[in-house]
Amino acid sequence: MAETVNSQVTDSITESSLEVIGNAPAIAIGNLYQATAQALANAAHNATVAQQQANILGQAVTAQGVALIYAIKI
């Protein structure tokens, strides 16, 4: 005995599936933008940290150089 399904149920499921398929490109682009923004933010943060570390190293080298100059006895 074959069971029949109400056409309203079928239409509801079909529309739900079409909505998911229709939203997929927008969600994919949103995910791409989010990943790109995160990668750029990480790159900017890494560049900032590298610059700070280079400045600290420069200060240490300068301090050592000044100490070496002061240590020279004439």
C-alpha positions, 0 to 999 in steps of 0.5 A, a space after each residue: 500500500 503506497 502512502 501519499 505525502 501531503 503536497 504542502 510538506 513536499 513544497 516546504 521541504 523543496 523550498 527549504 532545500 532551495 534556500 540552502 542551495 541559494 544561500 551557499 554562495 553567499 556563505 562561501 564568500 563570507 567565509 572567504 572574506 573572514 579567512 582573508 581578513 584573519 590572515 591579513 590581521 595575523 600578518 600585520 600583527 606579526 610585522 608589528 611584533 617583528 618590528 618591536 623585536 628589531 627595535 629592542 635588539 637595536 637598543 641592546 646593541 646600542 647600549 653594548 656599543 656605548 658601554 664598550 666606548 665608555 670602557 676604553 681607557 685613554 
